[in-house]
Each structure stands twice: as C-alpha cells, then as structure tokens.
Amino acid sequence: MPRGRFFPVRSLKTVCLLVGGLLAGVAWSADQAPATAQEADWEQRLGRASELQRSAAARKAAAEKLLEEQSAGCYRKFLVNRCLDEAQGEYLEAFKDARRLDNEGKAIERQVKKEQFSAREAKWAAEIPTREAELRAREAETAATRAEAEAAAAATRASKARKAEEGAQRKAEDAERVRRKQADHEARVAAQVDKANAKAASAPAKP
C-alpha cells in the first residue's frame, strides 16, 4: 500500500507581568519550530489522503459509466451473458481498486487526526506549569492592585478624617475667640456702667 512522506505594590505588579511574559515567550520559542514542521507534515499527508479519496471517487464513477456503456453494448452481441459477466468483472476490479485507494486515504486521515489529538493532549499537559504560573502571576497582580486600591482608600479616609478634625478644631478656636471677644466687650461695658454709677453717686445733690 503506497504512502506519502510524514514587592512594593507597583514593583510587585511589574514583576508579575514580567514573569508571565517570560514564561509565555520561552514556551513559544521552544514549541514553535517543531509545531510548524509537524503541522506541515500533517497538511501534506491530509492532502495526500484527499487526493486518494478524490481519485477513488473518480475511478468509481468512471467504472460505473463504463459498466453502463459496456452493458448496453452487450445486448447487441451474440454472447450477451458472457459479455455482461466480463463487463461486471471489469467493474468489480475497478471498484476494488477505487475502494482500496479510498480506504488508504481514510486510513491516512484517521492516523493524522489521531496524531493531532495526541499532540493537543501533550501540548495541553506541557502547558500546565505555564498556565499555573500565569494564574499565580495574575492572582499576585490582582492582589497587588487590590492592596494598592485599599491603601489609596485608607489614605483618602485618613485625609478626610484629618481635614474634619482640623475643621472642627478651627471652629472651636473661632468660637473661643468670639466668646472671649464678647466677654471682653461685656466687661468693658460693665466697667463703664460702674464708673458712671459711681460718678453719679459722688456728685452733690442739687437744691
């Protein structure tokens, strides 16, 4: 049977991204050349399989047409049955040859698909460490982003609390100044009243 040929928050985020990128780059460099060669081989063999199946279909169609023509001619001959038997025999031989080619093409196709499935399984298994590393890097990046956001939120809350405290302190100081100023004013007014009363009391009475 003929066959064809076959850290700190921001630093931590940066590190996570670099690790993921390096791992992906190493995996791509290691697998790219073999994968390309293997895919080329599969493509060539699948092309051969398709060619064999097309050839088989063409031969079968030609054999059926020939059988039809020969059978029609046999009825114009003296030995009709022998002619029909010979025509049928030729058809069967051509049909067997076509089926052999078709089976060969299907066998090649099945083998390639089997190899492709095995390659996908092997690739998936080989990429498990890379996927796990990428997952850890993404989780670390997510945690770093969350920590950064929480730190920013905490800083915002602290700033608001500090400003509120400063505002309350300013209000208290302003209120104290107003109270003192009012008390001073009231004291001066009281002193003036007392002075006026004393002056009035010491003045001689008019006759």
matplotlib code that plots the C-alpha trace (Angstrom):
import matplotlib.pyplot as plt

x = [0.0, 1.7, 2.1, 3.3, 6.2, 5.3, 7.0, 6.3, 2.8, 3.9, 7.1, 5.1, 2.8, 5.7, 7.4, 4.1, 3.8, 7.4, 7.2, 4.1, 5.6, 8.9, 7.2, 5.0, 8.0, 10.0, 7.2, 6.5, 10.2, 10.5, 7.4, 7.1, 9.6, 8.6, 4.9, 5.4, 7.2, 4.6, 1.8, 3.4, 3.7, 0.1, -1.0, 1.0, -0.5, -4.0, -3.5, -2.4, -5.5, -7.8, -6.1, -6.5, -10.2, -10.8, -9.1, -11.1, -14.4, -13.3, -12.4, -15.6, -17.6, -15.6, -16.1, -19.9, -20.1, -18.0, -20.2, -23.3, -21.8, -20.5, -23.7, -25.7, -23.3, -23.5, -27.2, -26.0, -23.7, -24.3, -23.0, -24.9, -24.4, -20.7, -20.3, -22.3, -20.2, -16.9, -18.2, -19.2, -15.9, -14.0, -16.3, -15.6, -11.9, -12.0, -14.4, -12.0, -9.1, -11.1, -12.1, -8.5, -7.5, -10.4, -9.6, -5.9, -6.9, -9.2, -6.5, -4.1, -6.7, -7.5, -3.9, -3.3, -6.3, -5.1, -1.7, -3.3, -5.4, -2.4, -0.4, -3.1, -3.3, 0.5, 0.6, -2.2, -0.3, 3.0, 1.4, 0.0, 3.1, 2.9, -0.8, -0.4, 2.5, 0.4, -2.5, -0.3, 1.1, -2.4, -3.5, -0.5, -1.2, -4.8, -3.7, -1.2, -3.9, -6.3, -3.7, -2.9, -6.6, -7.1, -4.0, -5.3, -8.8, -7.2, -5.1, -8.3, -10.2, -7.3, -7.0, -10.8, -10.6, -7.6, -9.3, -12.5, -10.5, -8.7, -12.0, -13.6, -10.5, -10.7, -14.4, -13.7, -10.9, -13.1, -15.9, -13.5, -12.2, -15.8, -16.6, -13.5, -14.2, -17.8, -16.7, -14.2, -16.8, -19.3, -16.6, -15.8, -19.5, -20.0, -16.9, -18.2, -21.6, -20.0, -17.9, -20.9, -22.9, -20.0, -19.6, -23.3, -23.3, -20.4, -21.9, -23.5, -27.2, -28.9, -31.1]
y = [0.0, 3.3, 6.0, 9.6, 11.1, 12.2, 43.5, 47.0, 47.3, 48.8, 46.7, 43.5, 44.3, 44.8, 41.6, 39.6, 40.9, 40.2, 36.7, 35.9, 37.4, 35.5, 32.2, 32.7, 33.7, 30.7, 28.2, 29.8, 29.7, 26.0, 24.8, 26.9, 25.2, 21.6, 22.5, 24.2, 21.2, 18.8, 20.8, 20.9, 17.1, 16.8, 19.1, 17.2, 13.8, 15.2, 16.5, 13.0, 11.5, 13.9, 13.2, 9.4, 9.8, 12.0, 9.6, 6.7, 8.6, 9.4, 5.8, 4.5, 7.0, 6.0, 2.3, 2.7, 4.7, 2.1, -0.7, 1.1, 1.6, -2.0, -3.5, -1.6, -2.9, -6.4, -6.6, -6.2, -9.1, -12.8, -14.0, -11.5, -13.1, -13.7, -10.1, -8.9, -11.1, -9.7, -6.2, -6.8, -8.4, -5.4, -3.2, -5.1, -4.9, -1.2, -0.8, -2.8, -0.6, 2.5, 1.2, 0.4, 3.9, 5.3, 3.1, 4.2, 7.8, 7.4, 5.5, 8.3, 10.8, 8.8, 8.5, 12.2, 13.1, 10.6, 12.3, 15.8, 14.7, 13.3, 16.4, 18.6, 16.5, 16.6, 20.4, 20.9, 18.8, 20.5, 24.0, 23.2, 24.7, 27.8, 28.2, 27.7, 30.3, 32.7, 32.2, 32.8, 35.9, 37.2, 36.4, 38.3, 41.2, 41.2, 41.1, 43.9, 46.0, 45.4, 46.3, 49.5, 50.4, 49.6, 51.7, 54.6, 54.3, 54.3, 57.3, 59.1, 58.2, 59.4, 62.6, 63.3, 62.5, 64.8, 67.6, 67.1, 67.2, 70.3, 71.9, 71.1, 72.5, 75.7, 76.1, 75.6, 78.1, 80.6, 80.0, 80.6, 83.8, 85.0, 84.1, 85.9, 88.9, 89.0, 88.6, 91.4, 93.7, 92.9, 93.5, 96.9, 97.8, 96.8, 98.8, 101.9, 101.4, 101.0, 104.1, 106.1, 105.0, 105.8, 109.3, 109.9, 108.8, 111.1, 114.2, 116.8, 116.8, 119.9, 122.1]
z = [0.0, -1.1, 1.4, 1.4, 3.5, 7.2, 46.0, 46.8, 45.2, 41.9, 41.8, 42.5, 39.7, 37.3, 38.4, 37.9, 34.3, 33.5, 34.8, 32.8, 29.6, 30.0, 30.6, 27.6, 25.4, 26.5, 25.8, 22.4, 21.3, 22.4, 20.6, 17.5, 15.2, 16.0, 15.8, 12.4, 11.0, 12.4, 11.0, 7.6, 7.7, 8.7, 5.9, 3.4, 4.5, 4.6, 1.1, 0.1, 1.8, 0.0, -3.3, -2.8, -1.9, -4.9, -7.2, -5.7, -6.3, -9.9, -10.6, -9.2, -11.3, -14.4, -13.7, -13.3, -16.5, -18.3, -16.9, -18.1, -21.6, -21.9, -20.6, -23.2, -25.9, -24.7, -25.8, -29.4, -29.2, -29.6, -26.2, -24.1, -20.7, -21.2, -22.2, -19.2, -16.9, -18.4, -18.0, -14.4, -13.7, -15.0, -13.0, -9.8, -10.3, -10.9, -7.9, -5.6, -6.8, -6.1, -2.7, -1.9, -2.7, -0.7, 2.3, 2.1, 2.1, 5.0, 7.0, 6.4, 7.5, 10.7, 11.6, 11.2, 13.3, 15.9, 15.9, 16.1, 19.0, 20.8, 20.1, 21.5, 24.6, 25.0, 24.4, 27.0, 29.5, 28.8, 29.2, 32.7, 34.5, 32.3, 32.8, 36.6, 36.7, 34.7, 37.0, 40.0, 38.4, 37.6, 41.2, 42.6, 40.2, 41.4, 45.0, 44.4, 42.6, 45.5, 48.1, 46.2, 46.0, 49.7, 50.6, 48.5, 50.1, 53.5, 52.7, 51.4, 54.6, 56.8, 54.8, 55.2, 58.9, 59.4, 57.5, 59.5, 62.7, 61.6, 60.6, 64.0, 65.8, 63.7, 64.6, 68.2, 68.1, 66.3, 68.8, 71.7, 70.1, 69.7, 73.3, 74.6, 72.5, 73.7, 77.3, 77.0, 75.4, 78.2, 80.8, 79.3, 79.2, 82.8, 83.9, 82.1, 83.8, 87.2, 86.6, 85.6, 88.6, 90.9, 89.4, 89.7, 93.4, 94.3, 92.7, 95.2, 95.2, 93.6, 96.0]

ax = plt.figure().add_subplot(projection="3d")
ax.plot(x, y, z, "-o")
ax.set_aspect("equal")
plt.show()
